[in-house]
Amino acid sequence: MRIVLDATVLVRAHPRSNSAGPKVLAAVLDGRHTLLLSNAIIAETTKVLRYPRLQKIHALTDAQVYDYAQFLQDVSEIVLLHPAYHAPLRDANDLDVMQTAERGDADILCSNDGDFHEPGILGYCAVRGIEVHDEKSLLALLIGA
C-alpha cells in the first residue's frame, strides 16, 4: 500500500518517542508498503519537533532532528506539490497532506488531526480511493493489533 503519514504521526514516530508512533512507522516501512511524504510534511515535522514544549519532553538536539528529517527523506517517496492545489479542507495547513496523498496515488492517509476524519473529508478521500486512518487504526490494519 501507498501510505501518507502526516506531521501529527511523524512527530510521534521519532526514535525517542514512547508513543505508538515508532511502531506505526516501522509497520509502514516493513518492506510491503511505500511511505509517501512531501518536503512540506517533513518541514512541518521538523518545525513541530523544535517547539519548546516538545523539546522539554524529548530534548532532541538540532542534529537529531536533522538526522530524523534525513531518514524520512531516505525511506520515503517524495511527492512534488503544486502551489495552486485546492481541496475542501477547513485548515489551509492541511492542504500539503491532502495533496501529497492525491498526487502520490495514496491508498491510505494517516493523521491524528480530526479535520481529516470529518464526514465531508472522508467522502472526498473515498471518491479518490484514499482511506483515512489515525495511527491506532492504521497500526491495527498493518499488524493486526
ROKE-458229 format. One record per residue: x, y, z of N, C-alpha, C in turn; chain; residue in three letters; residue number from 1. Coordinates in steps of 0.2 Angstrom, whole numbers, plus 5000, padded with zeros to 4 digits. Layout:
<pts>
   n_px   n_py   n_pz   ca_px   ca_py   ca_pz   c_px   c_py   c_pz   mol   type   seq
      X      Y      Z       X       Y       Z      X      Y      Z     A    ALA   NUM
...
</pts>
This chain:
<pts>
   n_px   n_py   n_pz   ca_px   ca_py   ca_pz   c_px   c_py   c_pz   mol   type   seq
   5004   4994   5000    5000    5000    5000   5004   5006   5000     A    MET     1
   5002   5011   4997    5005    5018    4997   5002   5022   5003     A    ARG     2
   5006   5024   5007    5004    5027    5014   5007   5034   5015     A    ILE     3
   5003   5039   5016    5005    5046    5019   5004   5046   5026     A    VAL     4
   5009   5048   5030    5009    5049    5037   5010   5057   5037     A    LEU     5
   5006   5060   5041    5006    5067    5041   5011   5069   5048     A    ASP     6
   5012   5075   5049    5016    5078    5054   5014   5076   5061     A    ALA     7
   5007   5075   5062    5005    5073    5068   5007   5066   5070     A    THR     8
   5008   5062   5065    5010    5055    5066   5018   5055   5066     A    VAL     9
   5021   5058   5062    5028    5058    5061   5032   5061   5067     A    LEU    10
   5029   5066   5070    5032    5069    5076   5032   5064   5082     A    VAL    11
   5026   5060   5082    5026    5055    5087   5030   5048   5086     A    ARG    12
   5033   5048   5080    5036    5042    5077   5044   5043   5078     A    ALA    13
   5046   5048   5080    5054    5049    5080   5056   5044   5085     A    HIS    14
   5063   5042   5085    5066    5037    5088   5065   5037   5096     A    PRO    15
   5065   5043   5099    5065    5044    5106   5058   5044   5109     A    ARG    16
   5053   5043   5105    5046    5044    5107   5044   5037   5110     A    SER    17
   5040   5038   5115    5037    5032    5119   5030   5030   5117     A    ASN    18
   5028   5034   5111    5021    5033    5109   5020   5027   5104     A    SER    19
   5015   5026   5101    5014    5021    5096   5017   5023   5089     A    ALA    20
   5019   5029   5089    5022    5032    5083   5027   5028   5080     A    GLY    21
   5032   5026   5083    5038    5022    5080   5035   5015   5078     A    PRO    22
   5030   5012   5081    5028    5006    5079   5024   5007   5072     A    LYS    23
   5020   5012   5071    5017    5014    5065   5022   5015   5059     A    VAL    24
   5027   5019   5061    5032    5020    5056   5036   5013   5054     A    LEU    25
   5037   5009   5058    5041    5003    5057   5036   4998   5053     A    ALA    26
   5030   4998   5055    5025    4994    5051   5024   4997   5044     A    ALA    27
   5024   5003   5043    5024    5006    5036   5030   5004   5032     A    VAL    28
   5036   5004   5035    5042    5003    5032   5045   4996   5032     A    LEU    29
   5040   4991   5033    5042    4984    5034   5044   4981   5027     A    ASP    30
   5043   4985   5021    5045    4982    5015   5039   4980   5010     A    GLY    31
   5033   4980   5013    5027    4979    5009   5024   4985   5007     A    ARG    32
   5026   4991   5010    5022    4997    5009   5027   5003   5006     A    HIS    33
   5024   5008   5003    5028    5014    5001   5026   5020   5006     A    THR    34
   5030   5023   5009    5029    5029    5013   5029   5035   5008     A    LEU    35
   5024   5038   5008    5024    5044    5003   5024   5051   5008     A    LEU    36
   5029   5055   5006    5029    5061    5010   5031   5067   5005     A    LEU    37
   5030   5073   5007    5032    5079    5003   5037   5082   5007     A    SER    38
   5041   5087   5004    5046    5091    5008   5042   5095   5013     A    ASN    39
   5036   5097   5011    5032    5101    5016   5030   5097   5022     A    ALA    40
   5028   5091   5022    5027    5087    5028   5033   5086   5032     A    ILE    41
   5039   5085   5029    5045    5084    5033   5047   5091   5036     A    ILE    42
   5046   5096   5033    5047    5103    5036   5043   5104   5042     A    ALA    43
   5036   5103   5041    5032    5104    5047   5034   5099   5052     A    GLU    44
   5036   5093   5051    5038    5089    5056   5044   5091   5060     A    THR    45
   5049   5094   5057    5055    5096    5060   5053   5103   5064     A    THR    46
   5049   5107   5061    5046    5113    5065   5043   5111   5071     A    LYS    47
   5039   5106   5071    5035    5104    5077   5040   5101   5082     A    VAL    48
   5044   5097   5080    5049    5094    5085   5053   5099   5088     A    LEU    49
   5054   5105   5085    5058    5110    5089   5054   5115   5093     A    ARG    50
   5047   5114   5094    5043    5118    5098   5046   5117   5106     A    TYR    51
   5046   5122   5109    5048    5121    5116   5045   5116   5121     A    PRO    52
   5038   5115   5120    5035    5110    5124   5037   5103   5122     A    ARG    53
   5039   5102   5116    5041    5095    5114   5049   5095   5116     A    LEU    54
   5052   5100   5115    5059    5100    5117   5060   5098   5125     A    GLN    55
   5055   5100   5129    5055    5099    5136   5054   5091   5137     A    LYS    56
   5050   5088   5133    5049    5081    5134   5054   5077   5131     A    ILE    57
   5056   5078   5125    5061    5074    5121   5068   5076   5121     A    HIS    58
   5069   5082   5122    5076    5085    5122   5080   5083   5116     A    ALA    59
   5077   5084   5110    5081    5082    5104   5085   5088   5102     A    LEU    60
   5091   5086   5100    5096    5091    5098   5094   5093   5090     A    THR    61
   5097   5098   5088    5096    5100    5081   5098   5095   5076     A    ASP    62
   5104   5092   5078    5107    5086    5074   5102   5080   5074     A    ALA    63
   5099   5079   5080    5094    5073    5080   5088   5074   5075     A    GLN    64
   5086   5081   5076    5080    5082    5072   5082   5082   5064     A    VAL    65
   5088   5085   5063    5090    5085    5056   5091   5077   5053     A    TYR    66
   5094   5073   5057    5095    5066    5056   5088   5063   5054     A    ASP    67
   5083   5064   5059    5077    5061    5058   5074   5063   5051     A    TYR    68
   5074   5070   5050    5072    5073    5043   5075   5069   5037     A    ALA    69
   5082   5068   5038    5086    5065    5033   5083   5058   5032     A    GLN    70
   5082   5054   5037    5080    5047    5037   5073   5047   5034     A    PHE    71
   5069   5052   5035    5062    5052    5032   5063   5053   5025     A    LEU    72
   5067   5057   5022    5068    5058    5015   5071   5052   5012     A    GLN    73
   5075   5048   5016    5079    5042    5013   5074   5036   5012     A    ASP    74
   5069   5036   5017    5065    5030    5017   5058   5031   5013     A    VAL    75
   5057   5037   5011    5050    5038    5008   5051   5040   5000     A    SER    76
   5045   5040   4997    5045    5043    4990   5042   5050   4991     A    GLU    77
   5046   5055   4989    5044    5062    4989   5040   5064   4984     A    ILE    78
   5034   5066   4986    5029    5069    4981   5030   5076   4980     A    VAL    79
   5030   5078   4974    5031    5085    4972   5024   5088   4972     A    LEU    80
   5024   5094   4975    5017    5098    4976   5017   5103   4971     A    LEU    81
   5011   5105   4970    5009    5111    4965   5006   5116   4970     A    HIS    82
   5009   5122   4969    5007    5128    4973   4999   5130   4972     A    PRO    83
   4996   5128   4967    4989    5131    4965   4984   5125   4967     A    ALA    84
   4986   5120   4971    4982    5115    4973   4976   5118   4978     A    TYR    85
   4970   5115   4977    4965    5116    4982   4961   5110   4983     A    HIS    86
   4958   5110   4989    4954    5104    4992   4949   5107   4997     A    ALA    87
   4944   5104   4998    4939    5107    5003   4940   5106   5010     A    PRO    88
   4946   5108   5012    4948    5107    5019   4947   5114   5023     A    LEU    89
   4945   5113   5029    4944    5119    5034   4951   5123   5035     A    ARG    90
   4956   5119   5036    4963    5122    5038   4967   5121   5032     A    ASP    91
   4969   5127   5029    4974    5128    5024   4980   5124   5025     A    ALA    92
   4982   5123   5031    4989    5120    5033   4988   5112   5031     A    ASN    93
   4982   5110   5030    4981    5103    5029   4982   5101   5021     A    ASP    94
   4982   5106   5017    4982    5105    5010   4988   5101   5008     A    LEU    95
   4994   5103   5011    5000    5099    5009   4999   5091   5010     A    ASP    96
   4996   5090   5015    4995    5082    5017   4990   5079   5012     A    VAL    97
   4985   5083   5010    4980    5080    5006   4983   5080   4999     A    MET    98
   4986   5085   4997    4989    5085    4990   4995   5079   4989     A    GLN    99
   4998   5078   4995    5003    5073    4995   5000   5066   4993     A    THR   100
   4994   5065   4997    4990    5059    4996   4987   5058   4989     A    ALA   101
   4984   5064   4986    4981    5064    4980   4987   5063   4974     A    GLU   102
   4992   5067   4974    4997    5067    4969   5001   5061   4969     A    ARG   103
   5002   5058   4975    5006    5052    4976   5002   5045   4975     A    GLY   104
   4995   5046   4973    4991    5040    4972   4991   5036   4979     A    ASP   105
   4990   5039   4984    4990    5035    4991   4984   5031   4991     A    ALA   106
   4985   5025   4995    4979    5021    4997   4977   5023   5004     A    ASP   107
   4981   5026   5008    4980    5027    5015   4983   5034   5016     A    ILE   108
   4979   5038   5020    4981    5044    5023   4981   5043   5030     A    LEU   109
   4986   5044   5034    4986    5043    5041   4987   5050   5045     A    CYS   110
   4982   5052   5049    4983    5058    5053   4979   5057   5059     A    SER   111
   4982   5061   5064    4978    5061    5071   4974   5068   5071     A    ASN   112
   4974   5072   5066    4971    5078    5065   4963   5077   5064     A    ASP   113
   4959   5079   5068    4952    5077    5067   4949   5080   5061     A    GLY   114
   4952   5085   5058    4949    5088    5052   4949   5083   5046     A    ASP   115
   4953   5078   5046    4954    5073    5041   4948   5067   5042     A    PHE   116
   4945   5067   5048    4941    5062    5050   4933   5065   5050     A    HIS   117
   4933   5071   5047    4926    5074    5046   4922   5070   5040     A    GLU   118
   4916   5069   5041    4912    5066    5036   4913   5068   5029     A    PRO   119
   4913   5075   5028    4915    5078    5021   4921   5076   5018     A    GLY   120
   4926   5076   5022    4933    5075    5020   4934   5067   5019     A    ILE   121
   4931   5063   5023    4931    5056    5022   4928   5054   5015     A    LEU   122
   4922   5057   5014    4919    5056    5007   4924   5059   5001     A    GLY   123
   4927   5064   5002    4931    5067    4997   4937   5062   4996     A    TYR   124
   4940   5059   5001    4945    5055    5000   4943   5048   4997     A    CYS   125
   4937   5046   5000    4934    5039    4997   4933   5039   4990     A    ALA   126
   4931   5045   4987    4930    5046    4980   4936   5045   4976     A    VAL   127
   4942   5047   4979    4949    5046    4976   4952   5040   4978     A    ARG   128
   4949   5035   4982    4952    5029    4983   4957   5029   4989     A    GLY   129
   4956   5034   4993    4960    5035    4999   4956   5034   5006     A    ILE   130
   4959   5029   5009    4956    5028    5016   4960   5032   5021     A    GLU   131
   4956   5035   5026    4959    5039    5031   4959   5035   5038     A    VAL   132
   4965   5035   5041    4966    5032    5047   4969   5036   5052     A    HIS   133
   4968   5035   5059    4973    5038    5064   4978   5033   5065     A    ASP   134
   4983   5035   5069    4988    5030    5070   4986   5023   5073     A    GLU   135
   4981   5024   5078    4979    5017    5081   4976   5013   5076     A    LYS   136
   4971   5015   5072    4968    5011    5067   4973   5009   5061     A    SER   137
   4977   5013   5059    4982    5011    5054   4987   5005   5057     A    LEU   138
   4989   5006   5063    4993    5000    5066   4989   4994   5067     A    LEU   139
   4983   4994   5068    4979    4988    5069   4978   4985   5062     A    ALA   140
   4977   4989   5057    4977    4987    5050   4983   4983   5048     A    LEU   141
   4989   4987   5049    4995    4984    5047   4998   4978   5050     A    LEU   142
   4997   4978   5057    5000    4972    5061   4994   4968   5064     A    ILE   143
   4988   4970   5063    4983    4966    5066   4982   4966   5074     A    GLY   144
   4985   4972   5076    4985    4973    5084   4978   4975   5086     A    ALA   145
</pts>
